[in-house]
Amino acid sequence: MARISLRQLLDDAAERNYGVPAFNINNMEQGLAIMEAAKLADAPVIIQASRGARSYANDIMLSKMMEALETMYPEIPLCTHQDHGNSEATCLSAIQHGFTSVMMDGSLEADAKTPASYDYNVAITRRVTDLAHAVGVSVEGELGVLGSLESGHGEVEDGHGAEGKLSHDQLLTDPDQAVEFVRATKVDALAIAMGTSHGAYKFTRKPDGDVLAMHVVEAIHAKLPNIHLVMHGSSSVPQELQAAFNKAGGEMPKTWGVPVEEIVRGIKHGVRKVNIDTDCRLAMAAEIRRVATTNKGEFDPRKFLKPAMDALRVLCKQRFEEFGTAGKAARIKPVSLADMAKRYKSGSLDPQLTGRKAA
């Protein structure tokens, strides 16, 4: 058994001071490339799927792909995670299909567009936490709304993202409120708002403290030193990938993502899960475009997809190394969801809201 809960993985990450990239997938090629990178790096991994990915690939196909990856790479601890669940039904159906972790994003209402009230967020997140923990599945919650501090807007991705103008308060998680939220919901991990957003167009310039509020990460970690934090929208959108994409006929305006050094800074202050999707898409798309432009007679899909997989494998291995995940797989001994359920029921996994950070 190689599939584990998010809680077990992030507890290990906290103990050994590393972060874990969470890569989104919706097809076989992505899954194979990510797992091969994890094997090469001896790294545990989080593979996650959005509601859009589940719709695209179909739950049955996606769950069977996850099973295949688990079977092919038994030495790699694998957490399968529902990204941005919008309702109890979304989260519970993910659990039905073998996900070992779910995100209940109550920062938005069920339409995944309308910013929700704090009370709504607490209530729905706690309901999902109670249900998921009963079967040993981990829960990630979100406080604050993902969006740009430059524009004041969210970025829609796979049908998920806030609509309309967002206030500064909505775009930045309040550290004191974070303490109350974790206490009320008992989430295993907390996604926070600090200026990141979905997609490639995160910042119009290399981000500084005005648009990427890393001080919020540090302030929350100071108040919740034992709680696992999550950075969403954390693709770095490397300039070299943009250049390769555009060289092969793409038309991506110059943009900036979240610098790796800022993610590493976050890892030093409690960030344990780092969501990455755009970088993966861009790495693959650049190679597909390259093949299409250099060999215009090519029609075998494998000749496009194999180089794309190679590029994704290189990117993922690099992130494992940069985040300190590399070399951490072998020591993790999987705990079954049944055993995790017993630990949740006993209260031994309740959030530690006071006391010093675990060594």
VEXVO-939169 format. One record per atom (N, C-alpha, C, O): residue in three letters; x, y negated, z. Coordinates in steps of 0.2 Angstrom, whole numbers, plus 5000, padded with zeros to 4 digits. Atoms other than C-alpha are relative to their C-alpha. Example, Ala and Ser with C-alpha at 12.3 -4.5 7.8 and 13.67 -1.06 7.14 Angstrom:
// VEXVO-939169
ALA500450065000 ALA506250225039 ALA500449945000 ALA500949955003 SER499650064999 SER506850055036 SER499649955003 SER499949895004 
This chain:
// VEXVO-939169
MET500450065000 MET500050005000 MET500449945000 MET500949935004 ALA499650065000 ALA500749834995 ALA499649945001 ALA499949895001 ARG500450064999 ARG499249724996 ARG499949985007 ARG499850025012 ILE500050034993 ILE499249615012 ILE499649945000 ILE499449914995 SER500450064999 SER498249475019 SER500449945000 SER501049945001 LEU499650065000 LEU498749295017 LEU500349995007 LEU500849965008 ARG499850014993 ARG498849285036 ARG500750035002 ARG501150005005 GLN499449974998 GLN500149415038 GLN500649974996 GLN501249974999 LEU499450035004 LEU501249345024 LEU500249935002 LEU500849925003 LEU499850074998 LEU501149165030 LEU500350005007 LEU500749965009 ASP499749994994 ASP501549225048 ASP500750014999 ASP501149995003 ASP499349985002 ASP503149305041 ASP500449944998 ASP500949925000 ALA499650065003 ALA503549145031 ALA500149955006 ALA500649925006 ALA499950054995 ALA503349035047 ALA500550035004 ALA501049995007 GLU499449974996 GLU504449155057 GLU500749994997 GLU501249985000 ARG499450005003 ARG505749155044 ARG500249934996 ARG500649934992 ASN499950065003 ASN505548975038 ASN500150004992 ASN500649974990 TYR500050005007 TYR505148995020 TYR499249984997 TYR498849985001 GLY500750015003 GLY503648945008 GLY499950064995 GLY500450094992 VAL500249955005 VAL502749054996 VAL499649974995 VAL499149944996 PRO500350035005 PRO502249004979 PRO499350044999 PRO499450104999 ALA500649975002 ALA500449044974 ALA499849994993 ALA499749934991 PHE500150015007 PHE500249074956 PHE499350024997 PHE499150074999 ASN500649995003 ASN498649064946 ASN500050054994 ASN500550044990 ILE500049965006 ILE498249204934 ILE499350014997 ILE498850005000 ASN500649975003 ASN496849254921 ASN500150054995 ASN499650074992 ASN499849955005 ASN497749374910 ASN500550055002 ASN500950035007 MET499549954999 MET498849524910 MET500749985000 MET501149995004 GLU499350035001 GLU500349434903 GLU500349965006 GLU500949975008 GLN499850044994 GLN500349314918 GLN500250045006 GLN500750035009 GLY499949954994 GLY500249454931 GLY500650044999 GLY501050045004 LEU499449965001 LEU501649554923 LEU500649965001 LEU501149985005 ALA499450055000 ALA502849404922 ALA500149985007 ALA500749985010 ILE500050024993 ILE502449354940 ILE500350055004 ILE500750045008 MET499849944996 MET502649524947 MET500850024999 MET501150045003 GLU499449995001 GLU504249554938 GLU500549955003 GLU501149975005 ALA499650054997 ALA504949394944 ALA500150015008 ALA500650015011 ALA499949984993 ALA504549444962 ALA500450065001 ALA500850065006 LYS499649944999 LYS505349614960 LYS500849984999 LYS501250005003 LEU499350035001 LEU506949524953 LEU500349965006 LEU500949965008 ALA499850044994 ALA506949404968 ALA499950045006 ALA500150015012 ASP500249974994 ASP506349534981 ASP499649955004 ASP499849945010 ALA500450054997 ALA505049414985 ALA499250025001 ALA499050054996 PRO500749995000 PRO503249424992 PRO499749954996 PRO500049904994 VAL500350045005 VAL501949344981 VAL499349995002 VAL498950045004 ILE500750015000 ILE500249264981 ILE499849994993 ILE500049954989 ILE500350015007 ILE499249284965 ILE499349985001 ILE498950025005 GLN500750034998 GLN497649184965 GLN499649994993 GLN499949984988 ALA500550015005 ALA496149164954 ALA499549955001 ALA499249955007 SER500650044999 SER494949024952 SER499450034998 SER499450084995 ARG500649985003 ARG493149034948 ARG500050004993 ARG499750054990 GLY499950015007 GLY493548984931 GLY500450074997 GLY500250094992 ALA499649945002 ALA494849134929 ALA499550065001 ALA499650104997 ARG500549944999 ARG493549254936 ARG499550004995 ARG499350064993 SER500550015006 SER492249194923 SER500450024994 SER500150064990 TYR499749995006 TYR493549204909 TYR500250084999 TYR500050104994 ALA499849935001 ALA494249374913 ALA499550065002 ALA499650115000 ASN500549964997 ASN492749454922 ASN500350035006 ASN500950055006 ASP499849974993 ASP492849514940 ASP500350074999 ASP500850095002 ILE499749935000 ILE493049694935 ILE500750004997 ILE501150044999 MET499450005003 MET494449664923 MET500549975004 MET501150005005 LEU499550044996 LEU495349544935 LEU500250055006 LEU500850065008 SER499949964994 SER495149664950 SER500450064998 SER500950095001 LYS499649945003 LYS495849814939 LYS500749984999 LYS501250025000 MET499350035001 MET497349704934 MET500350005006 MET500950025007 MET499750004994 MET497649674952 MET500250075003 MET500850075005 GLU499949934998 GLU497549854956 GLU500650034996 GLU501150064999 ALA499549985004 ALA498749894942 ALA500749975002 ALA501250005002 LEU499450044998 LEU500049764947 LEU500250035007 LEU500850045008 GLU499849974994 GLU499949834965 GLU500350074999 GLU500850085003 THR499849935001 THR500250014959 THR500749994996 THR501250034998 MET499450015004 MET501649954947 MET500649985004 MET501249995003 TYR499450034996 TYR502649854960 TYR499850025007 TYR499749975011 PRO500149984994 PRO502349954976 PRO500449975006 PRO500249965012 GLU499550034996 GLU503849874984 GLU499949925002 GLU500249895006 ILE500150074999 ILE503149694983 ILE499449995004 ILE498850015002 PRO500650024997 PRO501949634996 PRO499649954996 PRO499949894994 LEU500450045005 LEU500549554986 LEU499449985004 LEU499050025007 CYS500750034997 CYS499149444993 CYS499649974994 CYS499949944989 THR500550035005 THR497649414981 THR499549965003 THR499249975008 HIS500350064997 HIS496849254984 HIS499549974995 HIS499649954990 GLN500550035003 GLN495249174979 GLN500149925001 GLN500149905006 ASP499850075000 ASP495648994974 ASP499449955000 ASP499049964995 HIS500550045000 HIS494448854978 HIS499350035000 HIS498950014995 GLY500649974999 GLY492948954983 GLY499549945002 GLY499649905006 ASN500550064999 ASN491348834983 ASN499450025004 ASN499049985005 SER500649984997 SER490148944992 SER500150075004 SER500650105003 GLU499949934996 GLU489949095004 GLU500050064994 GLU500350104995 ALA500149955005 ALA489349194988 ALA500750014996 ALA500950074995 THR499450005004 THR490949154979 THR500650045004 THR500950085001 CYS499549974995 CYS492049204994 CYS499950075001 CYS500350125001 LEU500149934998 LEU491149364998 LEU500050044994 LEU500250104994 SER499949965006 SER491049424980 SER500750014998 SER500950064995 ALA499349995001 ALA492949394979 ALA500250065005 ALA500650105002 ILE499849954996 ILE493149504994 ILE499750074998 ILE500150124998 GLN500349945003 GLN491949634986 GLN500550034994 GLN500550094993 HIS499649985005 HIS493249644972 HIS500750005002 HIS501250004997 GLY499449984998 GLY494749674982 GLY500549945002 GLY501149955004 PHE499550064998 PHE495449494986 PHE500150015008 PHE499650025012 THR499850004993 THR496349495003 THR500049935003 THR500149935009 SER500050074997 SER496149305006 SER499549964995 SER499549974989 VAL500550055004 VAL494849175001 VAL500149935002 VAL500349925008 MET500050074998 MET494848985001 MET499349984999 MET498949994994 MET500650045000 MET493248905006 MET500149935000 MET500349905005 ASP499850075001 ASP493448734999 ASP499349965002 ASP499049944997 GLY500550044998 GLY492148635009 GLY500149935000 GLY499649895002 SER499950075001 SER492848475005 SER499649974995 SER499449914995 LEU500550015005 LEU491648474990 LEU499450045001 LEU499550095004 GLU500649964999 GLU489848524990 GLU500050064995 GLU500550074991 ALA500049945004 ALA489348684981 ALA500149994992 ALA500350034989 ASP499950025007 ASP489348594964 ASP500749994998 ASP500949984992 ALA499350015001 ALA491248574966 ALA500249944997 ALA500749934994 LYS499950075003 LYS491048394961 LYS499949945006 LYS500349895005 THR500350064995 THR490248294976 THR500450015006 THR500450065010 PRO499750004993 PRO491348254991 PRO499550015005 PRO499049985006 ALA500549984995 ALA490548335006 ALA500249975007 ALA500749945008 SER499950034993 SER490348275024 SER500450055004 SER500550115002 TYR499649964995 TYR491448335038 TYR499650055003 TYR499850115003 ASP500449954997 ASP490048425046 ASP499850064995 ASP499850114997 TYR500249955005 TYR489548515030 TYR500750054999 TYR500650114999 ASN499349975001 ASN491448565028 ASN500150055006 ASN500250115005 VAL499949964994 VAL491548635046 VAL499550065000 VAL499750115001 ALA500549955000 ALA489948725045 ALA500150064995 ALA500150124997 ILE499949955005 ILE490248815029 ILE500650045000 ILE500750104999 THR499349974999 THR492048855032 THR500050055006 THR500250105005 ARG500149964994 ARG491648925049 ARG499650074998 ARG499850125001 ARG500449945001 ARG490349045042 ARG500450054996 ARG500350114997 VAL499649965004 VAL491549105029 VAL500550045004 VAL500750095003 THR499549984995 THR492849125042 THR499850065004 THR500150115005 ASP500349944996 ASP491749235053 ASP499950064996 ASP500150114998 LEU500149945004 LEU491249345039 LEU500650034997 LEU500750094997 ALA499449975003 ALA492949365031 ALA500450035006 ALA500750095004 HIS499649974994 HIS493849395048 HIS499750075002 HIS500150115005 ALA500349944998 ALA492649535052 ALA500250064996 ALA500250114998 VAL499849955004 VAL493349635038 VAL500849994998 VAL501150024994 GLY499350015000 GLY495149575040 GLY500349964995 GLY500949964993 VAL499850045005 VAL495249455026 VAL500149935002 VAL499849905007 SER499850064998 SER496149285028 SER499649944997 SER499349954991 VAL500450065003 VAL495349115025 VAL500449945000 VAL500749925005 GLU499750065001 GLU496048955019 GLU499549944999 GLU499049954996 GLY500550055000 GLY495048795022 GLY500449934997 GLY501049934996 GLU499750065002 GLU495348615015 GLU499649945004 GLU499049945004 LEU500250064997 LEU495148445024 LEU500349944996 LEU500949944995 GLY499850055005 GLY495248295013 GLY499950024993 GLY499850084992 VAL500149985007 VAL494948284995 VAL500649994995 VAL500949944995 LEU499450005004 LEU496248324982 LEU499949954994 LEU499449944991 GLY500150055005 GLY496548174971 GLY500649955000 GLY501049965004 SER499450045001 SER497748044965 SER499949935004 SER499449905004 LEU500050064997 LEU498247894976 LEU500149944995 LEU500049894997 GLU499950055005 GLU498747804960 GLU499349974997 GLU499149914997 SER500650015003 SER497047814952 SER499350005004 SER498849975002 GLY500649994996 GLY495847854966 GLY499550054997 GLY498950055000 HIS500449955003 HIS495147994956 HIS500350075001 HIS500950085001 GLY499849935000 GLY495148184957 GLY500150024992 GLY499949994988 GLU499949975006 GLU495648294942 GLU499650064999 GLU499850115003 VAL500449945001 VAL494448424936 VAL500450064997 VAL500750054992 GLU499749945002 GLU495148594934 GLU499650065000 GLU499450085006 ASP500549955000 ASP494148744929 ASP499449995003 ASP499150035006 GLY500650024998 GLY492648654933 GLY500049985007 GLY499449965010 HIS499950024993 HIS493248604950 HIS500449945001 HIS500949934998 GLY499750074999 GLY493648424955 GLY499549955002 GLY499049954999 ALA500450054997 ALA492948274964 ALA499849954994 ALA500349944990 GLU500250055004 GLU491948154953 GLU499949935003 GLU499849935009 GLY500150074997 GLY491947964955 GLY500649985004 GLY501150015005 LYS499450034997 LYS493047844964 LYS500050035008 LYS499550045011 LEU499949974994 LEU493747914980 LEU500449955005 LEU500849915002 SER499750054996 SER494247804995 SER500750035003 SER500850095002 HIS499349984997 HIS496047805003 HIS499950055005 HIS500350105006 ASP500149954995 ASP495347895018 ASP499850074998 ASP500050125001 GLN500249935002 GLN494548035008 GLN500650044997 GLN500750104997 LEU499449975003 LEU496248064999 LEU500650025004 LEU501050055002 LEU499549994996 LEU497248075014 LEU499750045007 LEU499350015010 THR500249974994 THR496948205028 THR500249975006 THR500849955007 ASP499950034994 ASP496748135045 ASP500350055005 ASP500050105006 PRO499749954996 PRO497948225057 PRO499650025006 PRO499650085008 ASP500449994994 ASP496848205072 ASP499450054998 ASP499250095002 GLN500649965003 GLN495348275062 GLN500250074998 GLN499850114999 ALA499749945002 ALA496448415056 ALA500050055006 ALA499850115006 VAL500049964994 VAL496648475074 VAL499350035002 VAL499250085003 GLU500749984998 GLU494748475077 GLU499750054995 GLU499450094996 PHE500249965005 PHE494448555060 PHE500250085001 PHE499850125001 VAL499849934998 VAL495548705064 VAL499750035006 VAL499650095006 ARG500349974994 ARG494848725081 ARG499350024999 ARG499150075001 ALA500749985002 ALA493048725074 ALA499950064995 ALA499550104996 THR500149955006 THR493348835059 THR500450075001 THR500250124999 LYS499649944999 LYS494748955065 LYS500350024993 LYS500550084992 VAL499749985007 VAL495548955047 VAL500750025002 VAL501050005006 ASP499349975000 ASP497149045044 ASP500549954997 ASP501149954999 ALA499650055003 ALA497848905033 ALA499649944998 ALA499049954997 LEU500350065001 LEU497448725030 LEU500349964994 LEU500949944994 ALA499850055006 ALA497548635013 ALA499949935002 ALA499349925004 ILE500050074999 ILE497848455015 ILE500049954994 ILE500349974989 ALA500050055005 ALA497548305005 ALA500649955001 ALA500649925007 MET499450054999 MET499148195002 MET500249974994 MET500849954993 GLY499950045006 GLY499048124985 GLY500250054994 GLY500350024988 THR499949955006 THR499248284974 THR499450014997 THR498850005000 SER500649985003 SER498048334961 SER500150054995 SER500750074993 HIS500049955005 HIS497648464948 HIS500349984993 HIS500349924992 GLY499850015007 GLY498348474930 GLY500749975000 GLY501149965005 ALA499450035002 ALA499848394922 ALA500149935002 ALA500749915003 TYR499950075000 TYR499548214924 TYR499949985007 TYR499449945009 LYS500050014993 LYS499848194943 LYS500249935002 LYS499949895005 PHE499750074999 PHE500948034943 PHE500249974994 PHE500450004989 THR499850035006 THR501347904930 THR500749985001 THR501049954996 ARG499250014999 ARG503147884938 ARG500250055005 ARG499850095008 LYS499749964995 LYS504247984949 LYS499749985007 LYS499849935009 PRO500450024994 PRO503247994965 PRO500449985006 PRO501050015007 ASP499750024993 ASP503747904981 ASP499550005005 ASP498950035004 GLY500450004995 GLY502947874997 GLY499349974999 GLY498849985003 ASP500750035001 ASP501547764990 ASP499550044997 ASP498950044998 VAL500449955004 VAL500847904979 VAL500050075002 VAL499650115001 LEU499949934998 LEU501448064987 LEU500249995008 LEU500749985010 ALA499950014993 ALA501148055006 ALA500250065004 ALA499950095008 MET499749954996 MET502348175013 MET500049995007 MET500050045011 HIS500050024993 HIS502248085029 HIS499350035004 HIS499350045010 VAL500649974998 VAL500448155031 VAL500250075002 VAL499950105007 VAL499849934999 VAL501148335030 VAL500450005007 VAL500350045011 GLU499650004994 GLU502448285044 GLU499649995006 GLU499750025011 ALA500450024994 ALA501148205055 ALA499550065002 ALA499450075008 ILE500449944998 ILE499948355054 ILE500450065003 ILE500250095008 HIS499649954997 HIS501348475057 HIS500249995007 HIS500350035011 ALA499850024994 ALA501848375072 ALA499450025005 ALA499650045011 LYS500649984996 LYS500048405079 LYS499850075000 LYS499550105005 LEU500249935001 LEU499848585073 LEU500650044998 LEU500650064992 PRO499449975002 PRO501548655073 PRO500050084999 PRO500450114995 ASN500149935001 ASN500848835073 ASN499550024994 ASN499450084994 ILE500549995005 ILE499648815059 ILE500350004993 ILE500749954991 HIS499749995006 HIS500048865041 HIS499749944995 HIS499149944994 LEU500350055004 LEU499848715029 LEU500150024993 LEU500550064991 VAL500049985007 VAL499548725010 VAL500049934996 VAL499649894997 MET499950055005 MET500048604996 MET499750024994 MET499950074990 HIS500349995006 HIS498848604982 HIS500349964994 HIS500649914996 GLY499750045005 GLY499248534965 GLY500749995000 GLY500949934999 SER499350014999 SER501048564967 SER500550024995 SER501050044996 SER499549985005 SER501748604950 SER500449944999 SER500249885000 SER499550055001 SER503248504946 SER500049974993 SER500449914992 VAL500050025007 VAL502948484927 VAL500749974998 VAL500849924996 PRO499350025002 PRO504748484923 PRO500149964994 PRO499849984989 GLN499850045006 GLN505448364911 GLN500250044994 GLN500050034988 GLU499749955005 GLU506348504901 GLU499450044997 GLU499450054991 LEU500649975003 LEU504648594899 LEU499649964996 LEU499449984990 GLN500350045004 GLN503848444893 GLN500349994993 GLN500049984988 ALA499650015007 ALA505248414880 ALA499950064996 ALA499850054990 ALA500049945004 ALA505148594874 ALA499350004997 ALA499250024991 PHE500750005003 PHE503248584872 PHE499949954995 PHE499649974990 ASN500050055005 ASN503348424863 ASN500450014993 ASN500249994988 LYS499649995005 LYS504748474852 LYS499750054995 LYS499850054989 ALA500449955004 ALA503648624846 ALA499449974997 ALA498950014996 GLY500750035003 GLY502248504840 GLY499549985005 GLY499049965003 GLY500550034995 GLY501448464857 GLY500049935000 GLY500449894998 GLU500150074999 GLU500848294862 GLU499849985007 GLU499349965008 MET500150014993 MET501048284880 MET500349935002 MET500949925001 PRO499750064997 PRO501248104887 PRO500550015006 PRO500450065009 LYS499649994994 LYS502648084899 LYS499749995006 LYS499349955008 THR500349994994 THR502148134916 THR500450025005 THR501050055004 TRP499649984995 TRP502748174933 TRP499650055005 TRP499050035006 GLY500349964995 GLY502348314945 GLY500349995007 GLY500649945008 VAL499750004993 VAL502848354963 VAL500750035000 VAL500850084998 PRO499349975000 PRO504748364964 PRO500150065005 PRO499850065010 VAL499849944996 VAL505448524970 VAL500349985007 VAL500150015012 GLU499750024993 GLU506448434984 GLU499449975005 GLU499549985011 GLU500550024995 GLU504848364991 GLU499650065002 GLU499450065008 ILE500349944998 ILE504048534991 ILE500450035006 ILE500250055011 VAL499649974995 VAL505548595001 VAL500049965006 VAL500049995011 ARG500150054994 ARG505348445012 ARG499450035004 ARG499450035010 GLY500749984997 GLY503548505015 GLY500150075004 GLY499850085009 ILE499949934997 ILE504148685019 ILE500349995007 ILE500250035011 LYS499750014993 LYS505248615033 LYS499549975005 LYS499749975011 HIS500550024996 HIS503648545040 HIS499450035000 HIS498850005000 GLY500649964999 GLY502448685040 GLY499750024994 GLY499250064995 VAL500449985006 VAL501948705022 VAL500350074999 VAL500950094998 ARG499949935001 ARG501848895019 ARG499850034993 ARG500050084991 LYS500349975007 LYS500848915003 LYS500049944995 LYS499849884997 VAL499950065004 VAL501248804988 VAL499650024993 VAL499950074990 ASN500449985006 ASN499948814973 ASN500349974994 ASN500549914993 ILE499650025006 ILE500748814956 ILE499650034994 ILE499550104994 ASP500349975006 ASP499748834939 ASP500249964994 ASP500450004989 THR499850045006 THR500148694927 THR500750024998 THR500850034992 ASP499349985002 ASP502048744927 ASP500050064996 ASP500350074991 CYS500149945003 CYS501548914922 CYS499750004993 CYS500050034989 ARG500350015007 ARG500448864908 ARG500449974995 ARG500549994989 LEU499650045004 LEU501648744902 LEU500650044997 LEU500850044991 ALA499449965002 ALA503148864901 ALA499850054995 ALA500150064990 MET500349955005 MET502048994892 MET499849964993 MET500049994988 ALA500350045006 ALA501248864880 ALA500649984996 ALA500649984989 ALA499450025004 ALA502948794875 ALA500350054996 ALA500550044990 GLU499849945004 GLU503548964870 GLU499650024994 GLU499850044989 ILE500549985005 ILE501949004860 ILE500149954994 ILE500149974989 ARG499950065005 ARG502148834851 ARG500750014996 ARG500750014990 ARG499449995004 ARG503948874847 ARG500050054995 ARG500250044989 VAL500049955005 VAL503649034839 VAL499649994994 VAL499750004989 ALA500550025006 ALA502148964829 ALA500449954995 ALA500249964989 THR499750055005 THR503248824822 THR500650034997 THR500850014991 THR499449975003 THR504848924819 THR499950064996 THR500350074991 ASN500249945005 ASN504049074811 ASN499350004999 ASN498850035002 LYS500750025002 LYS502449014803 LYS499750064997 LYS499150064996 GLY500349945003 GLY502149184795 GLY499850065005 GLY499550115004 GLU500149954995 GLU502049274812 GLU499350015002 GLU499049965003 PHE500749994998 PHE500349354816 PHE499950055006 PHE499450065008 ASP500149954995 ASP500749484829 ASP500049965007 ASP500549935009 PRO500050044994 PRO500149414846 PRO500550025005 PRO500749985009 ARG499549984996 ARG501449514855 ARG500749964999 ARG501149945004 LYS499450045002 LYS502849414846 LYS499949935003 LYS500449895004 PHE500150064997 PHE502049254854 PHE500050015008 PHE500349975011 LEU500149994993 LEU501649324871 LEU500650035004 LEU500750015010 LYS499449984997 LYS503249414875 LYS500549955002 LYS500749945008 PRO499650064998 PRO504349254874 PRO499749965006 PRO500049935010 ALA500450034995 ALA502949174884 ALA500150035007 ALA500249995012 MET499949964993 MET503049304898 MET500749995002 MET500849985008 ASP499350014998 ASP504949284898 ASP500149945003 ASP500549935008 ALA499950064997 ALA504849104901 ALA499649995007 ALA499949965011 LEU500450004993 LEU503549124915 LEU500450045005 LEU500450015011 ARG499649964995 ARG504649254923 ARG500649965003 ARG500749965009 VAL499450044998 VAL506149134923 VAL499749955005 VAL500149935010 LEU500350054995 LEU505048994931 LEU499850035007 LEU500050005012 CYS500249974994 CYS504349104944 CYS500550025005 CYS500650015011 LYS499449984997 LYS505949174949 LYS500449945003 LYS500649945009 GLN499750074997 GLN506648994951 GLN499649985006 GLN499949955011 ARG500450034995 ARG505248944962 ARG500150055007 ARG500150025012 PHE499849954995 PHE505549104973 PHE500649985004 PHE500749985010 GLU499350014998 GLU507349054975 GLU500049935003 GLU500349925009 GLU500050074997 GLU506948864978 GLU499650005007 GLU499849965011 PHE500450014994 PHE505648894991 PHE500250055006 PHE499950055011 GLY499849954995 GLY506649025001 GLY499750065000 GLY499750105005 THR500449944999 THR505449164997 THR500550064998 THR500350125000 ALA499649955002 ALA506849264988 ALA500350045006 ALA500650015010 GLY499649964995 GLY507549414998 GLY499550015006 GLY499850055011 LYS500449994994 LYS506049415010 LYS499550064999 LYS499150075004 ALA500649945001 ALA504949565003 ALA500250065004 ALA499750095007 ALA499949934997 ALA505849715010 ALA499950015007 ALA499750065009 ARG500149994993 ARG505649675028 ARG499250005002 ARG499150025007 ILE500750004998 ILE503749655027 ILE499750075000 ILE499750104994 LYS500449945000 LYS502749805032 LYS499349995000 LYS499049965005 PRO500850025001 PRO500949795026 PRO499650025006 PRO499750085008 VAL500549994995 VAL499649785039 VAL499350014997 VAL499149964993 SER500649995004 SER497949855033 SER499549955002 SER499549925008 LEU500550054998 LEU496449745033 LEU499650025006 LEU499349985009 ALA500449974994 ALA495549865045 ALA500449985007 ALA500149965011 ASP499750024995 ASP496949825057 ASP500049935002 ASP500049905007 MET500050074999 MET496949645054 MET499349985003 MET499249935007 ALA500750014997 ALA495049645058 ALA500050015007 ALA499749975011 LYS499949994992 LYS495449715075 LYS500349955003 LYS500149935009 ARG499650054997 ARG496649585078 ARG499649935000 ARG499649905005 TYR500450065000 TYR495449445073 TYR499550015006 TYR499349965009 LYS500549994995 LYS494149525084 LYS500249995007 LYS499949975012 SER499750004993 SER495249535099 SER500249935002 SER500349915008 GLY499850074999 GLY495649345097 GLY500749995000 GLY501049935001 SER499250015001 SER497549375095 SER500249964995 SER500849934995 LEU499950045006 LEU497449285079 LEU499749935000 LEU499749904995 ASP500350064999 ASP496549135085 ASP500549944999 ASP501149955001 PRO499550065001 PRO497348965080 PRO500449985007 PRO500049975012 GLN499650024994 GLN498748915092 GLN500049924999 GLN500449904995 LEU500050085001 LEU498348725094 LEU500449975005 LEU500549915004 THR499550034995 THR499548695108 THR500650045001 THR500650104998 GLY499349964999 GLY501348745113 GLY500449994994 GLY500349964989 ARG499450015005 ARG502948755103 ARG499950044994 ARG499650094995 LYS500049965006 LYS503148815086 LYS500450075001 LYS500950075004 ALA499749934999 ALA503549005085 ALA500749994996 ALA500849964991 ALA499350005002 ALA505349035082 ALA500050044993 ALA500650054990 
